[in-house]
């Protein structure tokens, strides 16, 4: 819901059908991006020699900084919004479905780091644990459905809530992003500190 005002501002010249079709494409892109991160993210990290706690620290900082930037910046940032809106204008409404609408506006580095962390913490020692995979699959489907509903019907939501309600949702979502980012950062930092203390002993 917090991304709905941004999506609506960037697609204000789109028809209702175009906006709904675009929301569906973003939802599908988000699903595959999250599941791809869950399934192969750890292998990519292993290739580059990056540990999960480091990903948590980096991802947590990114999530917290994104939330803080949204909290401290006014919603009506005319210069940036006009520039981004001009970039969005295209004969093909799907041209920007992946970038920037899916990545990084909807599924950002924080979401990807969470998906990678969940994939790395899969409890099964041999291959993929079926129950954990099913949980990740259902979770990603629910996220995709929520993205479609919030983006596809953003105009109706804006009419119901009004400018004040949309601003409250944006501010609340931003604050929650900061809290989630701090929690992810602390999880990674705690693991790194524990490894340092164990090595010292």
Secondary structure as GFF3:
##gff-version 3
##sequence-region A 1 201
A	DSSP	alpha_helix	4	10	.	.	.	ID=ss1
A	DSSP	alpha_helix	16	48	.	.	.	ID=ss2
A	DSSP	alpha_helix	52	72	.	.	.	ID=ss3
A	DSSP	alpha_helix	78	88	.	.	.	ID=ss4
A	DSSP	pi_helix	97	102	.	.	.	ID=ss5
A	DSSP	alpha_helix	109	120	.	.	.	ID=ss6
A	DSSP	alpha_helix	130	152	.	.	.	ID=ss7
A	DSSP	alpha_helix	154	200	.	.	.	ID=ss8
###
